[in-house]
Amino acid sequence: MDKIQTLRILVVSQKGGVGKSTLSANLAAWYSEYSNRNTVLVDLDPHGSSSSWIKNARDCGVFHEHFVANSFSERRWLIDSRNKIRKHFGKFETLVCDLTWTAAMDPEFMHEFDLVIVPSSVSSIELNATMKFLDSIKWVFEARAGIPPTLLICPSRVLDDQLTQDPFSKENFLMPFLLLPPILDDPEIRTLFKEKFIFDFHRPSASAFLKCASSVQQAGDLHKKMNSKTRLKFSDRRVLDTNNTKLSRYMSQKTVKPLSETSKNNYKSYFRPKKPRIINKKISSLMKMLSSSIVQK
């Protein structure tokens, strides 16, 4: 029997109040009920909001687990958290991980995932914080070796009068990404906590969420399809049994053949944020669909 190819999704932000746990819980429930996929939610947030939502709401068929690492040293946290999610690989079709990021965490962890979703409101303060966070981890998505995750930015808690704004421009975000349809700000969503899910009621916010979840699924399927024939070399894997992860990261970069000047220019051009990292028309069409949703009501 073939081993299940788990779609691994990380929902992460550096601060609270952006709807991260709401997105995590409802996305896991959507995958279970709408996509009919065997789904697990791994909640690494100390507050445990997303796992608590799944645990206490109506049964949606999602297996859930709440885990908080005892040690927050960079290496120890990475090993403990990585092992916690890896045990589910091959057992579930979809894994959703909820995480609040701190400076003590190692971005190496993001290489465990196919998709990294970063929710952000469109206020100038929130956007500035999101830009700084992504700038600090942009190497994760620009890795030359292995299979880097696909970055998805999700506008969250968007008000009606903000739907015509487009603050997620190449000038603000200097790495390749896909823009998801926005999740609308709706006070009624808060009343659903531990009871039901966003898609259980008929409101504009429910329709918006369904578009967002469907786009995540399409992005995940495309990521898997694009990388299905890619074989990882041993040198591509980030070795973690050395003295520390920073050293192993440095050594793994040193194993990559130096680029010629022509290759360097091509590489820079490849990651220049004029367009997302897209290599066929199907993905280009998806990008248009995802990004256009922010300017349509």
Beta strands, then each sheet from edge to edge (+ up, - down):
strand 1: 7-13
strand 2: 39-43
strand 3: 63-66
strand 4: 94-100
strand 5: 115-120
strand 6: 150-155
strand 7: 178-179
sheet 1: 3+ 2+ 4+ 1+ 5+ 6+ 7+
end
